[in-house]
Amino acid sequence: MRPQERLDVIQRSVVREMAGYGRRFTVDGAVVRGPGTTAVAVREHPDAGGGHVDLGFVLHLGRSDTPVLWDCAAGLGKTEEEKLDNAVRMWATTTAATVVELLDRRGEHGDHYGPDRPGGVPGWHAVQGPACVFGFGNEALADWLGGNHVLPALAPILTSELDHPLLNGVKLFLGGRAGDDVAEVRVNGEVSEAASAALRALDWPRGERLAWARLYVLLLAEGTDTAAVRAAEQDGPGLPVAAAPQEGPLRRWWAARRAGR
């Protein structure tokens, strides 16, 4: 596919997926504009398989003090269009769901962990979105994720690699099978080798059949005035982050267990 054709497919998919969260997004040149100051930007990601997308969730279009939350995703399919469409769906199921939870603070699309709460990261308020678990025989990996806190094991490394003072996005990808596993942690779109090694060292199950999991976490600095971030879709300041529901580890992993909602 030509670059413009790829962009058209990706943008149409973003519009459709965000509508599933009750957000009306429309294509406007190189970006897809949403409510208020929100938008989704697309970065070209050519690859041999044609199924990778780079998407940046913009909370305040045109402002430099709030970061663009970049993330990459890959999709499977028989055609390049199908692969791109599934990649956007994977991104929406995990990454976009976490951003929506940051904006809504209803506990519907993610779990909240305060800086002093087990399961979180000291000094940061964590919003952890759904895990998308997929592949053959994925029950063991899904059960492990549902019963274990991953963030505390990575916290000592993550806190030294968060490069934005207000808000940082962390993507975790893990899985494979025994003898052929993979673990990757990206901080603000960039691979963290140290955090990836720490994730790989955890005792998540490696079975005989291929299974993977993908999840996304947003980390907001403790004590930072986050009204600008939380009011991206409205005119006035939002509710305090502390008012958001707080629940156990990945209590809704099952909601995104398949590659679509």
VEXDREN-2710 file (C-alpha; in Angstrom, 1 decimal):
% VEXDREN-2710
k/r/px/py/pz
1/MET/0.0/0.0/0.0
2/ARG/1.1/3.6/-0.6
3/PRO/1.7/5.8/2.4
4/GLN/-1.5/7.8/1.9
5/GLU/-3.5/4.6/1.6
6/ARG/-2.0/3.3/4.8
7/LEU/-2.8/6.6/6.5
8/ASP/-6.4/6.5/5.4
9/VAL/-6.9/3.0/6.7
10/ILE/-5.3/3.9/10.1
11/GLN/-7.3/7.1/10.5
12/ARG/-10.6/5.4/9.7
13/SER/-9.8/2.7/12.2
14/VAL/-9.0/5.3/14.9
15/VAL/-12.3/7.1/14.3
16/ARG/-14.2/3.8/14.6
17/GLU/-12.4/2.6/17.7
18/MET/-12.7/5.9/19.6
19/ALA/-16.4/5.9/18.8
20/GLY/-16.6/2.8/20.9
21/TYR/-15.5/4.9/23.9
22/GLY/-18.2/7.5/23.2
23/ARG/-15.7/9.9/21.6
24/ARG/-16.4/11.5/18.2
25/PHE/-13.1/11.8/16.3
26/THR/-12.8/13.2/12.8
27/VAL/-10.0/13.2/10.2
28/ASP/-8.2/16.6/9.9
29/GLY/-5.2/16.2/7.6
30/ALA/-2.4/14.4/9.4
31/VAL/-4.3/14.0/12.7
32/VAL/-7.6/12.7/13.9
33/ARG/-9.2/15.3/16.1
34/GLY/-11.3/14.4/19.1
35/PRO/-13.3/16.3/21.7
36/GLY/-11.8/19.5/23.1
37/THR/-8.0/19.6/22.6
38/THR/-7.5/15.8/22.1
39/ALA/-6.3/14.2/18.9
40/VAL/-4.5/11.1/17.6
41/ALA/-1.4/11.6/15.4
42/VAL/-0.1/9.0/13.1
43/ARG/3.6/8.4/12.3
44/GLU/4.7/6.3/9.3
45/HIS/6.0/2.9/10.4
46/PRO/7.0/0.9/7.2
47/ASP/7.8/-2.7/7.7
48/ALA/8.1/-5.9/5.7
49/GLY/4.8/-7.3/7.0
50/GLY/2.9/-4.1/6.8
51/GLY/1.1/-4.5/10.1
52/HIS/2.7/-1.9/12.4
53/VAL/1.2/1.4/13.4
54/ASP/2.7/4.3/15.4
55/LEU/0.0/6.3/17.1
56/GLY/0.3/9.3/19.4
57/PHE/-2.5/10.3/21.7
58/VAL/-2.5/14.1/22.1
59/LEU/-4.1/15.5/25.2
60/HIS/-3.5/19.2/24.3
61/LEU/-3.0/19.8/20.6
62/GLY/-0.6/22.7/20.1
63/ARG/0.9/22.7/23.6
64/SER/4.4/21.5/24.4
65/ASP/4.1/21.1/28.2
66/THR/1.9/18.0/27.9
67/PRO/3.5/15.1/26.2
68/VAL/2.2/13.2/23.2
69/LEU/1.6/9.6/24.3
70/TRP/3.3/7.6/21.6
71/ASP/2.8/3.9/21.2
72/CYS/3.3/1.2/18.5
73/ALA/1.2/-1.8/17.8
74/ALA/1.1/-4.7/15.4
75/GLY/-1.8/-6.5/13.9
76/LEU/-2.3/-9.8/12.1
77/GLY/-4.4/-10.5/9.0
78/LYS/-4.4/-11.8/5.4
79/THR/-4.1/-8.3/3.8
80/GLU/-2.2/-5.2/4.8
81/GLU/-5.4/-3.4/5.4
82/GLU/-6.6/-6.1/7.7
83/LYS/-3.3/-6.0/9.6
84/LEU/-3.4/-2.2/10.0
85/ASP/-7.0/-2.4/11.1
86/ASN/-6.3/-5.0/13.8
87/ALA/-3.2/-3.1/14.9
88/VAL/-5.3/0.0/15.6
89/ARG/-7.9/-2.2/17.4
90/MET/-5.1/-3.6/19.6
91/TRP/-3.9/-0.1/20.4
92/ALA/-7.4/1.0/21.2
93/THR/-8.1/-1.9/23.5
94/THR/-5.1/-1.2/25.6
95/THR/-3.5/2.2/25.2
96/ALA/-6.5/4.3/24.2
97/ALA/-8.5/2.6/27.0
98/THR/-5.9/3.8/29.5
99/VAL/-6.0/7.4/28.3
100/VAL/-9.8/7.4/28.3
101/GLU/-9.7/6.2/32.0
102/LEU/-7.2/9.0/32.7
103/LEU/-9.8/11.5/31.3
104/ASP/-12.9/9.9/32.8
105/ARG/-11.6/8.6/36.2
106/ARG/-14.6/6.2/36.5
107/GLY/-12.7/3.0/37.0
108/GLU/-14.4/1.6/33.9
109/HIS/-11.4/1.2/31.6
110/GLY/-8.5/0.9/34.1
111/ASP/-7.3/0.5/37.7
112/HIS/-5.8/3.3/39.8
113/TYR/-2.9/2.9/42.1
114/GLY/-1.8/5.8/44.4
115/PRO/1.9/6.4/45.0
116/ASP/1.8/4.7/48.4
117/ARG/-0.6/1.8/47.4
118/PRO/0.6/-1.7/46.8
119/GLY/0.8/-2.4/43.1
120/GLY/1.9/1.1/42.2
121/VAL/5.1/3.1/41.7
122/PRO/6.4/5.2/44.5
123/GLY/6.1/8.9/43.7
124/TRP/3.6/8.4/40.9
125/HIS/-0.1/7.9/40.4
126/ALA/-0.6/4.9/38.1
127/VAL/-3.5/4.3/35.8
128/GLN/-3.2/0.7/34.5
129/GLY/-5.4/-0.2/31.6
130/PRO/-6.7/-3.6/30.5
131/ALA/-4.4/-6.4/29.4
132/CYS/-5.0/-7.9/26.0
133/VAL/-4.0/-11.6/26.2
134/PHE/-4.0/-13.6/23.0
135/GLY/-2.6/-16.7/21.4
136/PHE/-3.0/-20.4/21.9
137/GLY/-3.4/-21.7/25.4
138/ASN/-3.3/-18.2/27.0
139/GLU/-5.2/-19.0/30.1
140/ALA/-2.2/-19.5/32.3
141/LEU/-0.6/-16.2/31.3
142/ALA/-4.0/-14.4/31.7
143/ASP/-4.4/-15.9/35.2
144/TRP/-0.9/-14.9/36.2
145/LEU/-1.5/-11.3/35.1
146/GLY/-4.8/-11.2/36.9
147/GLY/-3.2/-12.3/40.2
148/ASN/0.1/-10.5/40.2
149/HIS/1.2/-6.9/40.4
150/VAL/3.8/-6.2/37.7
151/LEU/4.6/-2.5/38.3
152/PRO/6.3/-2.8/41.7
153/ALA/8.9/-5.2/40.3
154/LEU/9.7/-2.7/37.5
155/ALA/9.4/0.4/39.7
156/PRO/13.1/0.8/40.7
157/ILE/14.1/0.9/37.1
158/LEU/11.1/2.8/35.7
159/THR/11.5/5.7/38.1
160/SER/15.0/6.5/36.7
161/GLU/13.8/6.4/33.1
162/LEU/10.6/8.5/33.2
163/ASP/11.7/11.6/31.3
164/HIS/8.7/13.8/31.6
165/PRO/8.0/15.6/34.9
166/LEU/4.2/15.4/34.6
167/LEU/3.0/12.3/32.6
168/ASN/4.6/9.2/31.2
169/GLY/3.3/6.3/29.2
170/VAL/4.7/2.8/29.7
171/LYS/3.8/-0.2/27.4
172/LEU/4.5/-3.8/28.4
173/PHE/4.6/-6.7/26.1
174/LEU/5.4/-10.2/27.2
175/GLY/4.9/-13.8/26.1
176/GLY/5.9/-16.4/23.6
177/ARG/6.6/-19.9/24.8
178/ALA/9.1/-21.9/26.8
179/GLY/12.6/-21.4/25.2
180/ASP/11.3/-18.7/22.9
181/ASP/9.9/-15.9/25.1
182/VAL/9.9/-12.1/24.6
183/ALA/9.6/-9.2/27.1
184/GLU/9.6/-5.6/26.1
185/VAL/9.0/-2.4/28.0
186/ARG/8.7/0.9/26.3
187/VAL/8.8/4.2/28.1
188/ASN/7.2/7.1/26.2
189/GLY/7.6/5.0/23.0
190/GLU/11.3/4.1/23.5
191/VAL/12.5/0.6/24.5
192/SER/14.0/0.4/28.0
193/GLU/16.5/-2.5/28.0
194/ALA/16.8/-2.6/31.8
195/ALA/13.0/-2.6/32.4
196/SER/12.6/-5.2/29.6
197/ALA/15.2/-7.5/31.3
198/ALA/13.4/-7.0/34.7
199/LEU/10.1/-8.0/33.1
200/ARG/11.6/-11.1/31.5
201/ALA/13.0/-12.1/34.8
202/LEU/9.5/-12.4/36.4
203/ASP/8.0/-15.8/36.8
204/TRP/5.1/-15.4/34.3
205/PRO/4.3/-18.8/32.8
206/ARG/5.9/-20.0/29.6
207/GLY/4.0/-22.8/28.1
208/GLU/4.4/-25.1/25.1
209/ARG/2.1/-23.0/22.9
210/LEU/2.4/-19.3/21.9
211/ALA/0.6/-16.7/24.0
212/TRP/1.3/-13.0/24.5
213/ALA/0.0/-10.1/26.6
214/ARG/0.0/-6.4/26.0
215/LEU/-0.9/-3.6/28.5
216/TYR/-0.3/0.1/29.0
217/VAL/0.2/2.2/32.1
218/LEU/0.1/6.0/32.6
219/LEU/2.2/7.5/35.4
220/LEU/1.3/10.9/36.8
221/ALA/3.8/12.7/39.1
222/GLU/2.7/12.8/42.7
223/GLY/1.8/16.3/43.9
224/THR/1.8/17.7/40.4
225/ASP/-1.1/19.9/39.4
226/THR/-2.6/17.7/36.7
227/ALA/-5.7/19.8/36.0
228/ALA/-4.4/20.7/32.5
229/VAL/-4.1/17.0/31.6
230/ARG/-7.4/16.0/33.1
231/ALA/-9.4/18.9/31.6
232/ALA/-8.4/18.1/28.0
233/GLU/-11.9/17.3/27.0
234/GLN/-13.7/20.0/29.0
235/ASP/-13.5/23.7/29.8
236/GLY/-13.0/23.6/33.5
237/PRO/-10.7/21.6/35.8
238/GLY/-11.5/17.9/36.4
239/LEU/-12.0/16.1/39.6
240/PRO/-8.9/15.2/41.7
241/VAL/-7.1/12.1/40.6
242/ALA/-7.5/10.7/44.1
243/ALA/-11.3/10.5/43.5
244/ALA/-10.9/7.7/41.0
245/PRO/-11.8/4.2/42.0
246/GLN/-9.0/1.9/43.1
247/GLU/-9.1/-1.8/42.5
248/GLY/-6.9/-4.9/42.4
249/PRO/-4.4/-6.1/39.8
250/LEU/-5.8/-6.1/36.3
251/ARG/-9.3/-6.9/37.6
252/ARG/-10.7/-6.4/34.1
253/TRP/-8.0/-8.2/32.1
254/TRP/-10.7/-10.5/30.7
255/ALA/-12.5/-7.5/29.1
256/ALA/-9.8/-7.2/26.5
257/ARG/-8.7/-10.8/26.3
258/ARG/-9.5/-11.1/22.7
259/ALA/-7.9/-8.7/20.1
260/GLY/-11.2/-6.8/19.8
261/ARG/-13.8/-5.5/22.2
END
